[in-house]
């Protein structure tokens, strides 16, 4: 098991905006230094469900 990483809300929102703009997942992960694609998928699900309070 790896080290727990906490991302600021600004990074999460930026990642979502980049994905909605059509930027490939690998590019988003590398530019923002996000370790996991699963984490990005979770943020996208929260955004689409209107659960912004989770950020």
N, C-alpha and C positions, 0 to 999 in steps of 0.2 A: 504494500500500500504506500502511496506517495504522500508527499507533504501537502497539506491543505492550503489552497490558494483562495484568497478573497479578492474579487475584482470590484473596483469602484463602479458606481452606477453610470458614470460617464463612459466608461469602457463598454459596458453592456449596451447602452443606447447607441454608441458609435458602431458597434458590431452589427446591431440590428439594422441601422441605417445603411451600412455598407452592403449587407445581404439584400435588402430591399432594392438597392440600386443595381443589383445584378453582379456584384463582385463575387468571384468564386470563393468557396469556403476556405480552401487552403491559403488563399491570399489574405483573407480576413484574419485567420488564425495567426499567420506569420507576422502580419503588420502590427497586430495588437498584442502579440505575445500571449495568446490564449492557448492553453495546453490541450484542451479537449474539445473535439467536435460535438460530443454529447452535451457539454455545457452550453455551447452556442445553440443547439437545438432546443434545450430547455428554456433559454431566454426567449427564443422566437415563439415558443408555445405560450409562455406567460404574456408576451406582447400581444399575440393574436387573440388571447382570451381576455384581454383587458386587465390583467393582473399586474399592473405597473408598480403597485405597492410592494411587490416582492423584490424590486431592485433596491 
